[in-house]
Amino acid sequence: MDTIEPVAPINMSAMSPIVTLNREELPEDTEVLARFLVGKSLVAETPEGRLSGRIVETEAYPPGDAAGHAFHGQTPSNGSLFLERGHAYVYFTYGSAYMLNVSSEPEGIGAGVLLRAIEPLEGIPLMARRRGPVRLHDLARGPGRLTRAFGIGRTYDGFDLCVAGPLWLGSAARPSGPVGMSVRIGLSREKDRLLRFYERASPFVSGPARLRR
């Protein structure tokens, strides 16, 4: 198995400081928010230190989307999707992985944006310990890998990501490259909708090569 690639420390001082995104900065529309978050930051404050990374891939699950968890209405398990935009919705899937979503509409309307991939910035050694011996590009390339690298589990469900705390959304550390759009990955319902957004040419984006151009 590949080991973690040796990397030079990232010079964060050469990048823009990451500050918490205010809720008012988040577009109140699921598809628009999914595109807006590409290039922004995800930050986790842990006892072992800070983890941060650039969001390079998202998927939108707007109101009424049959592929979304809110399609059949609010339940005890998906209630965080119905919170005001900017809250975490975390669920367990495939029997092995957690998925992190951001609620995306006004309170009471169920919809969300799945965070699919991160370009690691800070805390890379800790991410590597959590993920095991993998390439740097694979540390958080895919939604299950992302949550494992950042130590995100069900306890984060419902967290407000627009305030300082253990997990929050941040501003862009540097400008994003061109943003591409494609169908979402691994769906059987509404699979032809172009609701996946990603930073073109980023080696940290997940999915097949034909969806990373």
DRENPA-3360 file (N, C-alpha, C; in nm, 2 decimals, always signed):
BEGIN
1 = MDTIEPVA = +0.08/-0.12/+0.00/+0.00/+0.00/+0.00/+0.09/+0.12/+0.00 ~ +0.04/+0.23/-0.07/+0.12/+0.35/-0.08/+0.13/+0.41/+0.06 ~ +0.24/+0.48/+0.09/+0.25/+0.56/+0.21/+0.22/+0.70/+0.19 ~ +0.21/+0.78/+0.30/+0.18/+0.92/+0.28/+0.30/+0.99/+0.21 ~ +0.27/+1.07/+0.11/+0.38/+1.14/+0.04/+0.44/+1.24/+0.13 ~ +0.58/+1.25/+0.13/+0.64/+1.35/+0.20/+0.61/+1.49/+0.14 ~ +0.57/+1.58/+0.23/+0.53/+1.71/+0.18/+0.59/+1.82/+0.26 ~ +0.63/+1.93/+0.19/+0.68/+2.04/+0.27/+0.57/+2.11/+0.35;
9 = PINMSAMS = +0.60/+2.16/+0.46/+0.50/+2.23/+0.54/+0.43/+2.34/+0.45 ~ +0.30/+2.35/+0.46/+0.23/+2.45/+0.39/+0.25/+2.59/+0.45 ~ +0.28/+2.68/+0.38/+0.30/+2.82/+0.43/+0.17/+2.89/+0.44 ~ +0.10/+2.87/+0.55/-0.03/+2.94/+0.57/-0.02/+3.09/+0.57 ~ +0.10/+3.14/+0.60/+0.11/+3.29/+0.61/+0.11/+3.35/+0.47 ~ +0.13/+3.26/+0.37/+0.13/+3.31/+0.23/-0.02/+3.31/+0.17 ~ -0.11/+3.25/+0.25/-0.25/+3.25/+0.21/-0.33/+3.35/+0.29 ~ -0.45/+3.37/+0.25/-0.54/+3.46/+0.33/-0.58/+3.39/+0.46;
17 = PIVTLNRE = -0.59/+3.47/+0.56/-0.64/+3.41/+0.69/-0.78/+3.35/+0.67 ~ -0.80/+3.23/+0.73/-0.93/+3.17/+0.73/-1.02/+3.22/+0.84 ~ -1.13/+3.28/+0.81/-1.22/+3.33/+0.91/-1.35/+3.27/+0.89 ~ -1.43/+3.26/+1.00/-1.56/+3.19/+1.00/-1.66/+3.26/+0.90 ~ -1.72/+3.18/+0.82/-1.83/+3.24/+0.73/-1.95/+3.27/+0.81 ~ -2.00/+3.39/+0.80/-2.13/+3.43/+0.86/-2.24/+3.37/+0.78 ~ -2.35/+3.34/+0.85/-2.47/+3.28/+0.78/-2.52/+3.37/+0.67 ~ -2.51/+3.50/+0.69/-2.55/+3.59/+0.58/-2.47/+3.58/+0.45;
25 = ELPEDTEV = -2.35/+3.53/+0.46/-2.27/+3.51/+0.34/-2.31/+3.39/+0.26 ~ -2.38/+3.29/+0.33/-2.42/+3.17/+0.26/-2.54/+3.19/+0.17 ~ -2.54/+3.16/+0.04/-2.66/+3.17/-0.04/-2.77/+3.09/+0.01 ~ -2.89/+3.14/+0.01/-3.01/+3.07/+0.06/-3.07/+2.99/-0.06 ~ -3.00/+2.91/-0.12/-3.04/+2.83/-0.23/-2.94/+2.71/-0.24 ~ -2.99/+2.59/-0.24/-2.91/+2.47/-0.23/-2.80/+2.46/-0.35 ~ -2.85/+2.48/-0.47/-2.76/+2.47/-0.58/-2.65/+2.58/-0.58 ~ -2.70/+2.70/-0.55/-2.60/+2.81/-0.55/-2.50/+2.79/-0.44;
33 = LARFLVGK = -2.55/+2.74/-0.32/-2.46/+2.72/-0.21/-2.35/+2.61/-0.24 ~ -2.40/+2.51/-0.31/-2.30/+2.40/-0.34/-2.19/+2.46/-0.43 ~ -2.22/+2.54/-0.52/-2.11/+2.60/-0.60/-2.03/+2.70/-0.52 ~ -2.10/+2.78/-0.44/-2.03/+2.88/-0.35/-1.92/+2.82/-0.26 ~ -1.95/+2.70/-0.21/-1.86/+2.64/-0.11/-1.73/+2.58/-0.17 ~ -1.73/+2.56/-0.30/-1.61/+2.52/-0.37/-1.50/+2.63/-0.35 ~ -1.39/+2.59/-0.29/-1.29/+2.69/-0.27/-1.29/+2.74/-0.13 ~ -1.40/+2.73/-0.06/-1.40/+2.77/+0.08/-1.34/+2.67/+0.17;
41 = SLVAETPE = -1.34/+2.69/+0.30/-1.26/+2.61/+0.39/-1.35/+2.53/+0.49 ~ -1.30/+2.42/+0.53/-1.36/+2.34/+0.64/-1.25/+2.33/+0.75 ~ -1.29/+2.37/+0.88/-1.19/+2.37/+0.99/-1.25/+2.29/+1.10 ~ -1.16/+2.21/+1.16/-1.20/+2.13/+1.28/-1.09/+2.16/+1.39 ~ -1.14/+2.21/+1.50/-1.06/+2.23/+1.62/-1.06/+2.11/+1.71 ~ -0.95/+2.04/+1.72/-0.95/+1.92/+1.80/-0.85/+1.93/+1.91 ~ -0.86/+1.84/+2.01/-0.76/+1.84/+2.12/-0.61/+1.82/+2.07 ~ -0.60/+1.76/+1.96/-0.47/+1.73/+1.90/-0.42/+1.84/+1.81;
49 = GRLSGRIV = -0.50/+1.94/+1.78/-0.47/+2.05/+1.70/-0.57/+2.08/+1.59 ~ -0.54/+2.19/+1.52/-0.64/+2.23/+1.41/-0.62/+2.15/+1.28 ~ -0.73/+2.12/+1.22/-0.73/+2.06/+1.09/-0.80/+2.16/+1.00 ~ -0.75/+2.18/+0.88/-0.82/+2.26/+0.78/-0.80/+2.21/+0.64 ~ -0.89/+2.25/+0.55/-0.87/+2.21/+0.41/-0.96/+2.29/+0.32 ~ -0.93/+2.30/+0.20/-1.01/+2.37/+0.10/-1.11/+2.27/+0.05 ~ -1.24/+2.31/+0.04/-1.35/+2.23/-0.02/-1.33/+2.23/-0.17 ~ -1.31/+2.12/-0.23/-1.29/+2.11/-0.37/-1.40/+2.04/-0.45;
57 = ETEAYPPG = -1.50/+1.98/-0.38/-1.60/+1.91/-0.44/-1.73/+1.90/-0.36 ~ -1.84/+1.93/-0.41/-1.97/+1.93/-0.34/-2.08/+1.87/-0.43 ~ -2.19/+1.83/-0.37/-2.31/+1.79/-0.44/-2.43/+1.85/-0.37 ~ -2.52/+1.90/-0.46/-2.64/+1.96/-0.41/-2.76/+1.86/-0.40 ~ -2.84/+1.87/-0.30/-2.96/+1.79/-0.28/-3.07/+1.88/-0.25 ~ -3.13/+1.95/-0.35/-3.23/+2.06/-0.33/-3.36/+2.01/-0.28 ~ -3.45/+2.10/-0.24/-3.59/+2.06/-0.20/-3.66/+1.98/-0.31 ~ -3.72/+1.87/-0.27/-3.80/+1.79/-0.36/-3.72/+1.69/-0.44;
65 = DAAGHAFH = -3.59/+1.68/-0.42/-3.50/+1.59/-0.49/-3.52/+1.45/-0.43 ~ -3.56/+1.35/-0.52/-3.59/+1.22/-0.47/-3.46/+1.15/-0.42 ~ -3.34/+1.20/-0.46/-3.22/+1.14/-0.41/-3.18/+1.19/-0.27 ~ -3.25/+1.29/-0.22/-3.21/+1.35/-0.10/-3.28/+1.29/+0.02 ~ -3.22/+1.30/+0.14/-3.27/+1.24/+0.26/-3.39/+1.31/+0.31 ~ -3.42/+1.43/+0.26/-3.54/+1.50/+0.31/-3.66/+1.48/+0.22 ~ -3.65/+1.39/+0.12/-3.76/+1.38/+0.02/-3.89/+1.33/+0.09 ~ -3.88/+1.24/+0.18/-4.00/+1.19/+0.25/-4.04/+1.26/+0.37;
73 = GQTPSNGS = -3.98/+1.38/+0.40/-4.02/+1.46/+0.51/-3.93/+1.45/+0.63 ~ -3.95/+1.53/+0.73/-3.87/+1.53/+0.85/-3.89/+1.41/+0.94 ~ -3.78/+1.36/+0.99/-3.78/+1.25/+1.08/-3.68/+1.28/+1.19 ~ -3.68/+1.20/+1.30/-3.57/+1.22/+1.40/-3.43/+1.21/+1.35 ~ -3.41/+1.13/+1.25/-3.27/+1.11/+1.20/-3.22/+1.22/+1.10 ~ -3.32/+1.28/+1.03/-3.27/+1.38/+0.93/-3.31/+1.52/+0.97 ~ -3.35/+1.55/+1.09/-3.39/+1.68/+1.13/-3.30/+1.79/+1.11 ~ -3.17/+1.76/+1.11/-3.07/+1.87/+1.09/-3.08/+1.93/+0.95;
81 = LFLERGHA = -3.13/+1.85/+0.85/-3.14/+1.90/+0.72/-3.25/+2.01/+0.71 ~ -3.33/+2.02/+0.81/-3.44/+2.12/+0.81/-3.41/+2.24/+0.89 ~ -3.28/+2.24/+0.95/-3.24/+2.36/+1.02/-3.20/+2.47/+0.92 ~ -3.19/+2.59/+0.97/-3.15/+2.71/+0.89/-3.02/+2.68/+0.82 ~ -2.99/+2.73/+0.70/-2.87/+2.70/+0.63/-2.75/+2.72/+0.72 ~ -2.65/+2.63/+0.69/-2.52/+2.65/+0.76/-2.51/+2.55/+0.88 ~ -2.59/+2.45/+0.90/-2.58/+2.36/+1.00/-2.53/+2.22/+0.95 ~ -2.47/+2.14/+1.03/-2.42/+2.01/+0.99/-2.52/+1.91/+0.99;
89 = YVYFTYGS = -2.53/+1.83/+0.89/-2.61/+1.71/+0.89/-2.52/+1.59/+0.87 ~ -2.50/+1.50/+0.96/-2.41/+1.39/+0.95/-2.49/+1.26/+0.96 ~ -2.46/+1.17/+0.87/-2.53/+1.04/+0.87/-2.43/+0.93/+0.84 ~ -2.47/+0.81/+0.88/-2.38/+0.69/+0.86/-2.43/+0.61/+0.75 ~ -2.34/+0.57/+0.66/-2.39/+0.49/+0.54/-2.29/+0.38/+0.50 ~ -2.33/+0.29/+0.42/-2.25/+0.18/+0.37/-2.20/+0.10/+0.48 ~ -2.25/+0.11/+0.61/-2.20/+0.04/+0.72/-2.06/+0.07/+0.77 ~ -2.00/+0.18/+0.71/-1.87/+0.20/+0.75/-1.82/+0.35/+0.75;
97 = AYMLNVSS = -1.91/+0.44/+0.70/-1.86/+0.58/+0.67/-1.97/+0.68/+0.71 ~ -1.92/+0.79/+0.76/-2.01/+0.91/+0.79/-2.00/+1.00/+0.67 ~ -2.11/+1.08/+0.65/-2.11/+1.18/+0.55/-2.15/+1.31/+0.61 ~ -2.08/+1.42/+0.57/-2.10/+1.55/+0.62/-2.17/+1.64/+0.51 ~ -2.29/+1.69/+0.55/-2.37/+1.78/+0.47/-2.39/+1.91/+0.54 ~ -2.42/+2.01/+0.46/-2.45/+2.15/+0.51/-2.59/+2.18/+0.48 ~ -2.68/+2.20/+0.58/-2.82/+2.24/+0.55/-2.81/+2.37/+0.47 ~ -2.91/+2.38/+0.38/-2.90/+2.48/+0.27/-3.02/+2.57/+0.24;
105 = EPEGIGAG = -3.12/+2.56/+0.31/-3.24/+2.64/+0.28/-3.29/+2.71/+0.41 ~ -3.40/+2.79/+0.40/-3.46/+2.85/+0.52/-3.50/+2.74/+0.62 ~ -3.51/+2.77/+0.75/-3.55/+2.67/+0.85/-3.69/+2.61/+0.81 ~ -3.70/+2.48/+0.82/-3.82/+2.41/+0.79/-3.83/+2.35/+0.65 ~ -3.73/+2.38/+0.57/-3.72/+2.33/+0.43/-3.60/+2.23/+0.43 ~ -3.63/+2.10/+0.40/-3.52/+2.00/+0.40/-3.44/+2.00/+0.28 ~ -3.31/+2.03/+0.29/-3.22/+2.02/+0.17/-3.08/+2.04/+0.22 ~ -2.98/+1.99/+0.14/-2.84/+2.00/+0.19/-2.74/+1.99/+0.08;
113 = VLLRAIEP = -2.62/+2.02/+0.12/-2.50/+2.01/+0.03/-2.40/+1.91/+0.09 ~ -2.37/+1.81/+0.02/-2.28/+1.71/+0.06/-2.14/+1.76/+0.03 ~ -2.05/+1.75/+0.13/-1.91/+1.78/+0.11/-1.84/+1.66/+0.07 ~ -1.79/+1.65/-0.06/-1.73/+1.53/-0.11/-1.58/+1.52/-0.10 ~ -1.51/+1.63/-0.11/-1.36/+1.62/-0.11/-1.30/+1.75/-0.06 ~ -1.18/+1.73/+0.01/-1.11/+1.84/+0.07/-0.96/+1.83/+0.02 ~ -0.90/+1.95/+0.00/-0.76/+1.96/-0.02/-0.70/+1.99/+0.12 ~ -0.63/+1.90/+0.18/-0.57/+1.93/+0.32/-0.48/+2.05/+0.32;
121 = LEGIPLMA = -0.49/+2.13/+0.43/-0.40/+2.24/+0.45/-0.33/+2.23/+0.58 ~ -0.40/+2.22/+0.69/-0.34/+2.21/+0.82/-0.38/+2.08/+0.89 ~ -0.28/+2.03/+0.97/-0.31/+1.91/+1.04/-0.29/+1.78/+0.96 ~ -0.21/+1.79/+0.85/-0.20/+1.67/+0.76/-0.14/+1.55/+0.84 ~ -0.04/+1.56/+0.93/+0.00/+1.44/+1.00/-0.11/+1.37/+1.08 ~ -0.20/+1.45/+1.14/-0.31/+1.39/+1.22/-0.41/+1.32/+1.12 ~ -0.44/+1.39/+1.01/-0.52/+1.32/+0.91/-0.46/+1.19/+0.86 ~ -0.33/+1.19/+0.84/-0.26/+1.07/+0.80/-0.27/+0.96/+0.90;
129 = RRRGPVRL = -0.26/+0.99/+1.03/-0.27/+0.89/+1.14/-0.41/+0.83/+1.14 ~ -0.51/+0.91/+1.11/-0.65/+0.86/+1.11/-0.68/+0.78/+0.99 ~ -0.62/+0.81/+0.88/-0.66/+0.75/+0.75/-0.57/+0.63/+0.73 ~ -0.45/+0.62/+0.79/-0.36/+0.51/+0.75/-0.27/+0.55/+0.64 ~ -0.19/+0.46/+0.59/-0.09/+0.49/+0.49/-0.15/+0.50/+0.35 ~ -0.17/+0.63/+0.31/-0.23/+0.66/+0.18/-0.16/+0.78/+0.12 ~ -0.18/+0.80/-0.01/-0.12/+0.92/-0.07/-0.18/+1.04/-0.02 ~ -0.11/+1.15/-0.02/-0.16/+1.28/+0.02/-0.29/+1.32/-0.05;
137 = HDLARGPG = -0.30/+1.29/-0.18/-0.42/+1.33/-0.25/-0.54/+1.25/-0.21 ~ -0.52/+1.13/-0.15/-0.63/+1.05/-0.11/-0.67/+1.07/+0.03 ~ -0.61/+1.16/+0.11/-0.64/+1.17/+0.25/-0.79/+1.20/+0.27 ~ -0.84/+1.30/+0.19/-0.98/+1.34/+0.21/-1.05/+1.35/+0.08 ~ -1.02/+1.26/-0.02/-1.07/+1.25/-0.15/-1.19/+1.15/-0.15 ~ -1.31/+1.20/-0.13/-1.43/+1.12/-0.11/-1.49/+1.15/+0.02 ~ -1.63/+1.15/+0.03/-1.69/+1.19/+0.15/-1.67/+1.11/+0.27 ~ -1.65/+0.98/+0.26/-1.62/+0.90/+0.38/-1.47/+0.92/+0.42;
145 = RLTRAFGI = -1.38/+0.94/+0.33/-1.24/+0.96/+0.37/-1.23/+1.10/+0.43 ~ -1.31/+1.20/+0.38/-1.31/+1.33/+0.44/-1.35/+1.33/+0.59 ~ -1.46/+1.26/+0.62/-1.50/+1.26/+0.76/-1.40/+1.18/+0.85 ~ -1.35/+1.08/+0.80/-1.25/+1.00/+0.88/-1.12/+1.08/+0.90 ~ -1.08/+1.15/+0.80/-0.96/+1.24/+0.82/-0.98/+1.35/+0.92 ~ -1.10/+1.40/+0.92/-1.13/+1.52/+1.01/-1.19/+1.47/+1.14 ~ -1.21/+1.34/+1.16/-1.26/+1.29/+1.29/-1.41/+1.32/+1.31 ~ -1.49/+1.33/+1.20/-1.63/+1.37/+1.21/-1.72/+1.25/+1.22;
153 = GRTYDGFD = -1.80/+1.25/+1.32/-1.90/+1.14/+1.34/-2.03/+1.20/+1.37 ~ -2.12/+1.11/+1.41/-2.26/+1.15/+1.44/-2.28/+1.26/+1.54 ~ -2.18/+1.27/+1.63/-2.19/+1.37/+1.74/-2.19/+1.51/+1.68 ~ -2.14/+1.53/+1.56/-2.14/+1.66/+1.50/-2.27/+1.70/+1.43 ~ -2.36/+1.61/+1.43/-2.49/+1.63/+1.36/-2.56/+1.75/+1.43 ~ -2.61/+1.85/+1.36/-2.68/+1.96/+1.41/-2.59/+2.08/+1.45 ~ -2.45/+2.06/+1.44/-2.37/+2.17/+1.48/-2.39/+2.29/+1.39 ~ -2.38/+2.41/+1.45/-2.38/+2.53/+1.37/-2.25/+2.56/+1.31;
161 = LCVAGPLW = -2.23/+2.55/+1.18/-2.10/+2.57/+1.12/-2.06/+2.71/+1.09 ~ -2.15/+2.80/+1.13/-2.13/+2.95/+1.11/-2.08/+3.02/+1.24 ~ -2.04/+2.95/+1.34/-1.99/+3.01/+1.46/-1.86/+2.93/+1.50 ~ -1.77/+3.00/+1.57/-1.65/+2.93/+1.62/-1.69/+2.81/+1.71 ~ -1.62/+2.70/+1.68/-1.65/+2.58/+1.76/-1.56/+2.47/+1.71 ~ -1.60/+2.34/+1.75/-1.52/+2.23/+1.70/-1.52/+2.21/+1.55 ~ -1.62/+2.25/+1.48/-1.62/+2.24/+1.33/-1.69/+2.36/+1.27 ~ -1.63/+2.42/+1.17/-1.69/+2.54/+1.11/-1.65/+2.56/+0.97;
169 = LGSAARPS = -1.73/+2.63/+0.90/-1.70/+2.67/+0.76/-1.62/+2.80/+0.76 ~ -1.52/+2.81/+0.68/-1.43/+2.92/+0.67/-1.42/+2.98/+0.53 ~ -1.36/+3.10/+0.53/-1.34/+3.17/+0.40/-1.23/+3.10/+0.32 ~ -1.21/+3.14/+0.20/-1.11/+3.08/+0.11/-0.97/+3.12/+0.15 ~ -0.89/+3.02/+0.16/-0.74/+3.05/+0.19/-0.67/+3.10/+0.07 ~ -0.72/+3.07/-0.05/-0.67/+3.13/-0.17/-0.78/+3.12/-0.28 ~ -0.77/+3.19/-0.39/-0.88/+3.19/-0.49/-0.90/+3.05/-0.55 ~ -1.02/+3.02/-0.58/-1.05/+2.89/-0.64/-1.02/+2.89/-0.79;
177 = GPVGMSVR = -0.99/+2.78/-0.84/-0.97/+2.76/-0.99/-1.11/+2.75/-1.05 ~ -1.11/+2.73/-1.18/-1.24/+2.72/-1.25/-1.32/+2.60/-1.19 ~ -1.45/+2.62/-1.18/-1.54/+2.52/-1.12/-1.62/+2.45/-1.23 ~ -1.61/+2.32/-1.22/-1.68/+2.23/-1.32/-1.82/+2.18/-1.26 ~ -1.90/+2.13/-1.34/-2.03/+2.08/-1.30/-2.06/+1.94/-1.37 ~ -2.12/+1.85/-1.30/-2.14/+1.72/-1.36/-2.26/+1.66/-1.29 ~ -2.30/+1.54/-1.33/-2.39/+1.46/-1.26/-2.33/+1.41/-1.12 ~ -2.42/+1.38/-1.03/-2.37/+1.33/-0.90/-2.33/+1.19/-0.91;
185 = IGLSREKD = -2.26/+1.14/-0.81/-2.19/+1.01/-0.81/-2.26/+0.91/-0.73 ~ -2.28/+0.79/-0.79/-2.34/+0.68/-0.72/-2.48/+0.68/-0.69 ~ -2.56/+0.75/-0.77/-2.71/+0.76/-0.74/-2.79/+0.67/-0.83 ~ -2.90/+0.63/-0.79/-3.00/+0.56/-0.87/-3.12/+0.64/-0.90 ~ -3.15/+0.74/-0.82/-3.26/+0.84/-0.85/-3.20/+0.97/-0.89 ~ -3.28/+1.03/-0.98/-3.24/+1.17/-1.03/-3.09/+1.18/-1.07 ~ -3.04/+1.07/-1.13/-2.90/+1.06/-1.15/-2.85/+1.14/-1.26 ~ -2.94/+1.20/-1.34/-2.89/+1.28/-1.46/-2.88/+1.43/-1.43;
193 = RLLRFYER = -2.92/+1.47/-1.31/-2.92/+1.62/-1.28/-2.77/+1.67/-1.25 ~ -2.74/+1.78/-1.31/-2.60/+1.83/-1.30/-2.59/+1.91/-1.17 ~ -2.57/+1.84/-1.06/-2.57/+1.91/-0.93/-2.45/+1.88/-0.85 ~ -2.34/+1.84/-0.92/-2.21/+1.82/-0.86/-2.12/+1.93/-0.90 ~ -2.05/+1.99/-0.81/-1.96/+2.10/-0.84/-1.82/+2.07/-0.79 ~ -1.72/+2.10/-0.87/-1.58/+2.06/-0.83/-1.48/+2.16/-0.89 ~ -1.36/+2.17/-0.83/-1.26/+2.25/-0.88/-1.19/+2.18/-0.99 ~ -1.19/+2.23/-1.11/-1.13/+2.16/-1.23/-0.98/+2.14/-1.21;
201 = ASPFVSGP = -0.93/+2.03/-1.25/-0.79/+2.00/-1.24/-0.73/+1.98/-1.10 ~ -0.81/+1.98/-1.00/-0.76/+1.95/-0.87/-0.74/+1.80/-0.85 ~ -0.62/+1.76/-0.81/-0.60/+1.62/-0.79/-0.67/+1.57/-0.66 ~ -0.73/+1.65/-0.59/-0.80/+1.61/-0.46/-0.95/+1.58/-0.48 ~ -1.00/+1.60/-0.61/-1.14/+1.57/-0.64/-1.16/+1.42/-0.65 ~ -1.27/+1.37/-0.61/-1.30/+1.23/-0.62/-1.37/+1.19/-0.75 ~ -1.41/+1.07/-0.76/-1.48/+1.02/-0.88/-1.40/+0.98/-0.99 ~ -1.46/+0.92/-1.10/-1.39/+0.88/-1.21/-1.33/+0.99/-1.29;
209 = ARLRR = -1.23/+0.96/-1.37/-1.16/+1.07/-1.44/-1.25/+1.15/-1.53 ~ -1.35/+1.08/-1.59/-1.43/+1.15/-1.69/-1.52/+1.26/-1.62 ~ -1.53/+1.25/-1.48/-1.60/+1.35/-1.40/-1.51/+1.45/-1.33 ~ -1.38/+1.45/-1.37/-1.29/+1.54/-1.30/-1.22/+1.63/-1.40 ~ -1.27/+1.64/-1.52/-1.21/+1.72/-1.62/-1.23/+1.87/-1.60;
% end
